[in-house]
Structures are given as structure tokens and as C-alpha cells.
Amino acid sequence: MAIQPKPAVVYFLLGYLSISQVALGQSMAVDTLALFDTTRHRAVPVVLYQPAKLPKRPKIAVISHGYGGHSTDYSFIAHDLVAQGYVVAGVQHELPGDDPIPTTGNPRVVRRPNWERGVQNIRFVLASLNRRLPLLDRSRLLLVGHSNGGDQSMLYAHTYPAEVAAVITFDNRRMPLLRARQPRILSIRSSDQPADEGVLPTTDEQRTYGIMIEPQAILHNDMWDGATEAQKARILAAIRRFLRRR
């Protein structure tokens, strides 16, 4: 079931629309942005998590939700990434009135337009954030995506590999993981939904390209803020191990 964006009063500021800003203690702020891509005539809502005091060259991470989800569904990951020095943008890929994702046919073919729209959304958000935060370190771009959002993130990595430092997917099942050393890749897998043939690298490919595959005792549909505290702790530990690797 798609989540309907909440209505809000908006005002224009420096080329983007800002809805609200909420300070979270002394360490973090959340800024909800209603961006609008005039080229595609499409709204791209974003929730922006950032340290209350920005580093000189903050890293940037983009989170893409699973199909039917919402940009705020992965706040436990966003909060942990902020603690590691990232500015985190949660992108709302689906809007009321969008065509439903196809459920018949070859998913890599019939869902490709949805993934391509996701790639365009991510690219637009990054350009908008560059104007808002010109000191962002785009050379350390991290993409994070769950399920269909993982497929969108991986298509972005296939399309613009030189622009992406790392990708973390949560149980993406359709878009094959990029077989390359750059960007670095971690894929956290559920216990109940297998990936399509060819999506995951072989053991030899994992060794050759340094790709990390992390099985977890968690269901596909629980890989979000609805996970248990123990599951969240294991997911965050896997992300931290991956990001510490060079």
C-alpha cells in the first residue's frame, strides 16, 4: 500500500521548497524538502538528516525505500550514518497517481522504467543538494536501498559507477549487483526471499571484486524501522564493518 505524502504549507527558498525543520537534540537536524524537478514536471520529496554541526566536507548518502514504502522508513540507518559524518537524503520515489509497478512479465524488463525514474530522482536530488550544501563530498557518495529501492540504487551504480563510492542494498532481488571493485558493494540478504538468478555474485566473484554478501535472520518485509532492536543492531553492525573497510 503506497503511503500518501502529508499535506504541508511550503515556501520558496534558494531554488528548492522547504517544508519544515526539526532539531533532534544537539547532534542532528531533520529537514523535510519538497523538491520539484521542472524538467520532468515531477515532485521529489526528500527528508534530509544532517549533523547539527556539519563537518567541513560532509559525506553524502541517499536512501531509496522499498516499493510502497516511504522516505522516512529507514530512520535508524539514517541516524547511524549521520553519527558517522554523513548527510543523508531519504528520497520519496513513488507519488499518488503513479502507475503501479508491473507484476507480470520479466521484472528486469517491465520494471526498468521504474528503476530509471529512481535513477533520475537520485541524480536530481544530488544536484539540488549540491546547491544547498556546496561543500558536500560527492566523491564519497553512498547509495542505500531496500528491495525495489535497492534495484534503483544498483542501476544508478551501473549507470554512473565513477560517481559512487559504495552501495548497500537490502534484499534487492532483480537488478544484478555490479561486478566491479568500484563502487564497493554490500548486500544484506533476508531469510525468506531469494534473488533472481544472476543477481548475486558467485563466491569467486565475491572474492575477485570484494563484494560483501551478508545473510541476516530477518524477513524481507522487516528490513526497515519495523525491525526488532536486535535485528537493527545486527544490520547497523554490518554497515559499520563495511564502511570501515578500504
C-alpha positions as CSV (number, residue, x, y, z in Angstrom):
1,M,0.0,0.0,0.0
2,A,1.5,3.3,-1.1
3,I,1.9,5.9,1.7
4,Q,0.3,9.3,0.9
5,P,2.5,12.3,1.4
6,K,1.2,14.5,4.2
7,P,-0.1,18.0,3.1
8,A,2.1,20.9,4.1
9,V,2.5,24.6,3.7
10,V,5.6,25.3,1.6
11,Y,7.7,28.3,0.9
12,F,10.4,29.0,-1.8
13,L,14.0,29.3,-0.7
14,L,17.2,29.2,-2.7
15,G,15.8,27.2,-5.6
16,Y,14.1,24.5,-3.6
17,L,11.0,24.1,-1.5
18,S,11.4,23.6,2.2
19,I,8.5,22.3,4.4
20,S,9.9,22.1,7.9
21,Q,13.0,21.7,10.0
22,V,13.1,19.8,13.3
23,A,16.2,19.8,15.6
24,L,16.8,16.5,17.3
25,G,18.8,17.2,20.5
26,Q,22.2,18.7,19.9
27,S,23.5,16.2,17.4
28,M,21.1,16.1,14.4
29,A,18.5,18.0,12.5
30,V,15.9,16.8,10.1
31,D,14.8,19.0,7.2
32,T,11.8,17.9,5.0
33,L,12.2,19.2,1.5
34,A,9.6,19.3,-1.3
35,L,11.8,19.5,-4.3
36,F,10.4,19.9,-7.8
37,D,12.1,18.8,-10.9
38,T,10.9,21.3,-13.6
39,T,12.5,19.3,-16.4
40,R,10.3,16.2,-15.6
41,H,7.4,18.2,-14.0
42,R,7.7,15.9,-11.0
43,A,7.8,16.5,-7.3
44,V,10.6,14.7,-5.5
45,P,10.0,14.9,-1.7
46,V,13.1,14.4,0.5
47,V,13.8,14.0,4.2
48,L,17.2,15.3,4.9
49,Y,19.1,14.2,8.0
50,Q,22.3,16.0,8.9
51,P,24.6,16.7,11.9
52,A,23.7,19.8,13.8
53,K,27.2,20.9,13.2
54,L,28.3,20.0,9.7
55,P,31.9,18.8,9.1
56,K,34.0,20.8,6.6
57,R,33.4,18.2,3.9
58,P,30.4,16.1,4.8
59,K,29.9,12.8,3.1
60,I,26.5,12.2,1.4
61,A,24.3,9.1,1.5
62,V,21.0,8.6,-0.4
63,I,18.4,6.1,0.9
64,S,15.8,4.6,-1.5
65,H,12.7,2.9,0.0
66,G,11.1,-0.3,-1.0
67,Y,8.0,-0.4,-3.2
68,G,5.0,1.1,-1.4
69,G,7.3,2.5,1.3
70,H,8.2,6.0,2.4
71,S,11.3,8.1,2.6
72,T,11.2,8.1,6.4
73,D,11.1,4.3,6.8
74,Y,14.8,3.8,7.4
75,S,15.5,6.4,10.1
76,F,17.5,4.0,12.2
77,I,20.0,3.7,9.4
78,A,19.9,7.4,8.6
79,H,20.6,8.3,12.3
80,D,23.6,5.9,12.4
81,L,25.0,7.3,9.2
82,V,24.7,10.9,10.5
83,A,26.7,9.8,13.5
84,Q,29.4,8.6,11.1
85,G,29.6,12.0,9.4
86,Y,27.1,11.7,6.6
87,V,24.4,14.0,5.4
88,V,21.5,11.5,4.5
89,A,18.8,12.1,2.0
90,G,15.8,9.8,2.1
91,V,14.1,10.1,-1.4
92,Q,10.4,9.6,-1.9
93,H,10.3,7.8,-5.3
94,E,6.5,7.0,-5.6
95,L,3.8,9.6,-5.6
96,P,0.0,9.4,-5.7
97,G,-1.2,8.8,-9.3
98,D,1.9,6.9,-10.3
99,D,1.3,3.7,-12.3
100,P,1.6,0.6,-10.2
101,I,4.8,-1.4,-10.6
102,P,4.2,-4.3,-13.1
103,T,3.7,-7.7,-11.5
104,T,3.8,-9.8,-14.7
105,G,6.5,-10.3,-17.3
106,N,10.3,-10.3,-16.9
107,P,10.9,-7.9,-13.9
108,R,14.2,-6.7,-15.4
109,V,12.3,-5.5,-18.5
110,V,8.9,-4.4,-17.2
111,R,10.3,-2.7,-14.0
112,R,13.2,-0.9,-15.8
113,P,11.2,2.3,-16.3
114,N,10.5,2.5,-12.6
115,W,14.2,2.0,-11.8
116,E,15.2,4.6,-14.4
117,R,12.9,7.1,-12.8
118,G,14.5,6.3,-9.5
119,V,17.9,7.0,-11.0
120,Q,16.7,10.3,-12.3
121,N,15.2,11.1,-8.9
122,I,18.6,10.4,-7.2
123,R,20.5,12.4,-9.7
124,F,18.1,15.4,-9.3
125,V,18.3,15.3,-5.5
126,L,22.1,15.2,-5.6
127,A,22.2,18.2,-7.9
128,S,19.8,20.1,-5.6
129,L,21.8,19.2,-2.5
130,N,24.9,20.5,-4.2
131,R,23.3,23.9,-4.5
132,R,22.1,23.7,-0.9
133,L,25.3,22.3,0.6
134,P,28.1,23.1,-1.9
135,L,30.8,21.6,0.4
136,L,29.3,18.0,0.2
137,D,32.0,15.5,-0.7
138,R,30.3,13.8,-3.7
139,S,33.4,11.6,-4.2
140,R,32.3,9.5,-1.2
141,L,28.7,9.1,-2.3
142,L,26.9,6.2,-0.6
143,L,23.7,4.7,-2.0
144,V,21.4,2.6,0.2
145,G,18.3,0.9,-1.0
146,H,15.8,-1.7,0.1
147,S,14.1,-4.2,-2.3
148,N,12.9,-2.1,-5.3
149,G,14.9,0.8,-3.9
150,G,18.0,-1.4,-3.9
151,D,17.3,-2.2,-7.6
152,Q,17.1,1.5,-8.3
153,S,20.4,2.2,-6.4
154,M,22.2,-0.6,-8.2
155,L,21.0,0.7,-11.6
156,Y,22.5,4.0,-10.6
157,A,25.8,2.3,-9.8
158,H,25.7,0.5,-13.2
159,T,25.0,3.8,-15.0
160,Y,27.4,6.1,-13.1
161,P,30.0,3.8,-11.5
162,A,32.6,6.5,-11.3
163,E,30.3,8.8,-9.2
164,V,29.5,6.2,-6.5
165,A,31.9,5.2,-3.7
166,A,29.7,2.5,-2.2
167,V,26.3,0.8,-2.4
168,I,24.4,-1.0,0.3
169,T,21.4,-3.0,-0.8
170,F,18.8,-4.6,1.4
171,D,17.5,-7.7,-0.4
172,N,17.3,-6.2,-3.9
173,R,16.1,-9.2,-6.0
174,R,16.0,-8.1,-9.6
175,M,18.8,-5.8,-10.7
176,P,22.2,-7.7,-10.8
177,L,24.9,-6.5,-8.4
178,L,27.6,-4.7,-10.3
179,R,30.7,-7.0,-10.7
180,A,33.4,-4.4,-10.1
181,R,35.7,-3.2,-7.3
182,Q,34.4,0.3,-7.7
183,P,32.0,1.1,-6.2
184,R,32.3,-1.1,-3.2
185,I,29.2,-3.2,-2.6
186,L,27.4,-4.7,0.4
187,S,24.2,-6.7,0.0
188,I,22.3,-7.7,3.2
189,R,20.0,-10.6,2.4
190,S,16.7,-11.7,4.0
191,S,15.9,-15.2,5.2
192,D,12.7,-15.6,3.1
193,Q,13.0,-14.1,-0.4
194,P,15.7,-15.3,-2.8
195,A,17.2,-13.1,-5.5
196,D,16.6,-13.8,-9.2
197,E,19.2,-15.9,-11.0
198,G,22.3,-13.8,-11.7
199,V,21.6,-11.0,-9.2
200,L,24.1,-12.1,-6.6
201,P,27.7,-12.8,-7.5
202,T,29.3,-16.2,-7.2
203,T,31.7,-17.0,-4.4
204,D,34.6,-16.5,-6.8
205,E,33.1,-13.1,-8.0
206,Q,32.7,-12.0,-4.4
207,R,36.4,-12.7,-3.8
208,T,37.5,-11.2,-7.1
209,Y,35.6,-7.9,-6.6
210,G,35.5,-7.7,-2.8
211,I,31.7,-7.8,-2.8
212,M,30.2,-8.5,0.7
213,I,27.1,-10.6,0.9
214,E,25.6,-10.6,4.4
215,P,22.8,-13.1,5.2
216,Q,20.6,-12.0,8.1
217,A,17.9,-13.7,10.2
218,I,15.3,-11.2,9.1
219,L,12.3,-11.2,6.7
220,H,12.4,-9.2,3.5
221,N,9.4,-7.0,4.7
222,D,11.0,-6.4,8.1
223,M,14.1,-4.7,6.8
224,W,13.1,-1.2,7.8
225,D,12.3,0.7,11.0
226,G,9.8,-2.0,11.9
227,A,12.7,-4.5,12.6
228,T,13.3,-5.6,16.2
229,E,16.0,-3.8,18.1
230,A,18.2,-6.9,17.9
231,Q,17.8,-7.0,14.1
232,K,18.5,-3.3,13.8
233,A,21.7,-3.8,15.8
234,R,22.9,-6.6,13.6
235,I,22.2,-4.5,10.4
236,L,24.0,-1.5,11.7
237,A,26.9,-3.6,12.8
238,A,27.2,-5.0,9.2
239,I,27.0,-1.5,7.7
240,R,29.7,-0.2,10.1
241,R,32.0,-3.1,9.2
242,F,31.5,-2.5,5.6
243,L,32.1,1.3,5.8
244,R,35.3,0.8,7.8
245,R,36.8,-1.4,5.0
246,R,39.0,0.2,2.5
